[in-house]
Amino acid sequence: MIVGVPREIKPGEQRVALTPGGAAALAEAGHRVLIERGAGAGSGLRDDEYAAVGATLVTVQEVWARAELVLKVKEPIPPEYERIRPGQVLFTYLHLAPAPELAEALRRSNVTAIAYETVERPDGSLPLLTPMSEVAGRLAVQEGAFYLGKAHGGRGILLSGVPGVPRGNVVIIGAGTVGVNAAKTAVGLGADVSILDVNLDRLRAVDDLFAGQVVTLFSTSYNIAQVLQRADLLIGAVLIAGARAPVLVTEAMVGRMKEGAVIVDVAVDQGGCIATIRPTTLLEPVYRVGGVVHYGVANMPALVPRTSTFALTNATLPYALQLANKGLATAVRENPALAKGVNVCRGKFVHPVVAEALGEAAAPLAACVA
Ligand SMILES: NC(=O)c1ccc[n+]([C@@H]2O[C@H](COP(=O)([O-])OP(=O)(O)OC[C@H]3O[C@@H](n4cnc5c(N)ncnc54)[C@H](O)[C@@H]3O)[C@@H](O)[C@H]2O)c1
């Protein structure tokens, strides 16, 4: 199969959908890999690294004109719509439900579009979303520690403390992928860490994982109000799949936090779980409410595109290989997780949620890939 990787052109996006290691794996399996020149530059990956593993460096026109399978990071944006060819398979983050214009463009182009974010294992886990939550969780503490610096607007404390001076206090709301990864980094820095969740199984897992180094608390507004009074760094990490994040920290609670404390609400991409958070960008990540520094960056992995690119390719490569080796129909038939990723099949909406959001009945996937 001919597999193509264009450079990402969405403003600010520095990731690329395939590392040279991924290109090597596809080439070893007998596929032809076309990489747009400069596609890896934002992630520090040079053209010659791709060429060395047998990939061909081409123009953007050639990628789209020749590739049967196109690997991307972000959804296509209008300048890319006209490049999509009928019959092509597109594998990327799509977030189609709130994007009717993009959905219509995909329908018109008669493409098959598989969304990373809806690839779902039978246990409900989302293997192609997880790596970005791992990045964001770890980064939340790193960024929070930075903004706790006095010159950066914070309280002027070192999270680890030093002998004779207590460690900083980190409160994490939500013990899922973001929360546990934040806890790992905070514990690694030597902070005093508490984590709250409504799912006792998640709290049991945290208790086992950290062997008592992290305080676990059932998430109620009473408990949240209590722990926030001590918090130097608060991390929002809740998710109710598909829904707006519940607002768990009220304006009054923020008002009672310490002067110079920092809030990093990772859940801001789902509306945020802190009443006073609003989305910010990497160019202007923070603002203050009262004395509290607020960090609301909705695309945190973009700060570390190199790490994020490797993390993403590690997760997507097995699926990309299946698609290339077996072809769409067999790959989807044999792998139910991948089948759940198919949003649009040959121009028809097949994912129930996407179809519903667009006011249509979903076409059966089986009929489309038969
Ligand atoms: N800002 C970014 O750049 C960025 C990057 C990656 C992920 N995210 C977002 O981070 C959020 C968390 O993602 P995740 O992968 O960790 O999700 P996850 O499903 O793994 O974990 C969410 C956790 O929240 C818990 N929760 C639900 N209601 C709660 C409540 N009332 N109190 C406490 N905990 C509660 C759940 O039980 C679950 O353990 C999502 O909104 C995700 O989109 C943002």
The ligand as an SDF file (V2000), in Angstrom:
LIG
                    3D

 44 48  0  0  0  0  0  0  0  0999 V2000
   -5.5750   20.2120   28.0420 N   0  0  0  0  0  0  0  0  0  0  0  0
   -5.0040   19.2770   27.3060 C   0  0  0  0  0  0  0  0  0  0  0  0
   -4.0940   19.5300   26.5250 O   0  0  0  0  0  0  0  0  0  0  0  0
   -5.4490   17.8530   27.4700 C   0  0  0  0  0  0  0  0  0  0  0  0
   -4.6650   16.7970   26.9850 C   0  0  0  0  0  0  0  0  0  0  0  0
   -5.0900   15.4870   27.2180 C   0  0  0  0  0  0  0  0  0  0  0  0
   -6.3010   15.2500   27.9070 C   0  0  0  0  0  0  0  0  0  0  0  0
   -7.0400   16.3320   28.3320 N   0  0  0  0  0  0  0  0  0  0  0  0
   -8.2990   16.1660   29.0810 C   0  0  0  0  0  0  0  0  0  0  0  0
   -8.0500   15.7740   30.4230 O   0  0  0  0  0  0  0  0  0  0  0  0
   -9.2700   15.2350   30.9560 C   0  0  0  0  0  0  0  0  0  0  0  0
   -8.9730   13.9360   31.6900 C   0  0  0  0  0  0  0  0  0  0  0  0
   -8.5980   12.9380   30.7360 O   0  0  0  0  0  0  0  0  0  0  0  0
   -8.2020   11.4450   31.1760 P   0  0  0  0  0  0  0  0  0  0  0  0
   -7.6430   10.7790   29.9750 O   0  0  0  0  0  0  0  0  0  0  0  0
   -7.4290   11.4590   32.4500 O   0  0  0  0  0  0  0  0  0  0  0  0
   -9.6590   10.8360   31.4900 O   0  0  0  0  0  0  0  0  0  0  0  0
   -9.9440    9.5020   32.3290 P   0  0  0  0  0  0  0  0  0  0  0  0
  -11.2930    9.0370   31.9050 O   0  0  0  0  0  0  0  0  0  0  0  0
   -8.7830    8.5630   32.2520 O   0  0  0  0  0  0  0  0  0  0  0  0
  -10.0280   10.0150   33.8490 O   0  0  0  0  0  0  0  0  0  0  0  0
  -11.0300   10.8700   34.3010 C   0  0  0  0  0  0  0  0  0  0  0  0
  -11.2810   10.5740   35.7760 C   0  0  0  0  0  0  0  0  0  0  0  0
  -12.1880   11.5630   36.2900 O   0  0  0  0  0  0  0  0  0  0  0  0
  -12.9210   10.9070   37.2840 C   0  0  0  0  0  0  0  0  0  0  0  0
  -14.0910   11.6960   37.6970 N   0  0  0  0  0  0  0  0  0  0  0  0
  -15.3030   11.7920   37.1010 C   0  0  0  0  0  0  0  0  0  0  0  0
  -16.1020   12.5770   37.8510 N   0  0  0  0  0  0  0  0  0  0  0  0
  -15.3760   12.9750   38.9260 C   0  0  0  0  0  0  0  0  0  0  0  0
  -15.6480   13.7790   40.0730 C   0  0  0  0  0  0  0  0  0  0  0  0
  -16.8640   14.3430   40.2740 N   0  0  0  0  0  0  0  0  0  0  0  0
  -14.6620   13.9780   40.9800 N   0  0  0  0  0  0  0  0  0  0  0  0
  -13.4400   13.4170   40.8000 C   0  0  0  0  0  0  0  0  0  0  0  0
  -13.1470   12.6330   39.7610 N   0  0  0  0  0  0  0  0  0  0  0  0
  -14.1050   12.4170   38.8340 C   0  0  0  0  0  0  0  0  0  0  0  0
  -13.2730    9.5700   36.6540 C   0  0  0  0  0  0  0  0  0  0  0  0
  -13.7180    8.6190   37.6310 O   0  0  0  0  0  0  0  0  0  0  0  0
  -11.9300    9.2020   36.0320 C   0  0  0  0  0  0  0  0  0  0  0  0
  -11.1210    8.4310   36.9100 O   0  0  0  0  0  0  0  0  0  0  0  0
  -10.1870   15.0710   29.7330 C   0  0  0  0  0  0  0  0  0  0  0  0
  -11.0890   16.1690   29.6660 O   0  0  0  0  0  0  0  0  0  0  0  0
   -9.2440   15.1130   28.5590 C   0  0  0  0  0  0  0  0  0  0  0  0
   -9.8700   15.5220   27.3610 O   0  0  0  0  0  0  0  0  0  0  0  0
   -6.6470   17.5990   28.1140 C   0  0  0  0  0  0  0  0  0  0  0  0
  1  2  1  0
  2  3  2  0
  2  4  1  0
  4  5  1  0
  4 44  2  0
  5  6  2  0
  6  7  1  0
  7  8  2  0
  8  9  1  0
  8 44  1  0
  9 10  1  0
  9 42  1  0
 10 11  1  0
 11 12  1  0
 11 40  1  0
 12 13  1  0
 13 14  1  0
 14 15  2  0
 14 16  1  0
 14 17  1  0
 17 18  1  0
 18 19  2  0
 18 20  1  0
 18 21  1  0
 21 22  1  0
 22 23  1  0
 23 24  1  0
 23 38  1  0
 24 25  1  0
 25 26  1  0
 25 36  1  0
 26 27  1  0
 26 35  1  0
 27 28  2  0
 28 29  1  0
 29 30  1  0
 29 35  2  0
 30 31  1  0
 30 32  2  0
 32 33  1  0
 33 34  2  0
 34 35  1  0
 36 37  1  0
 36 38  1  0
 38 39  1  0
 40 41  1  0
 40 42  1  0
 42 43  1  0
M  CHG  2   8   1  16  -1
M  END
$$$$
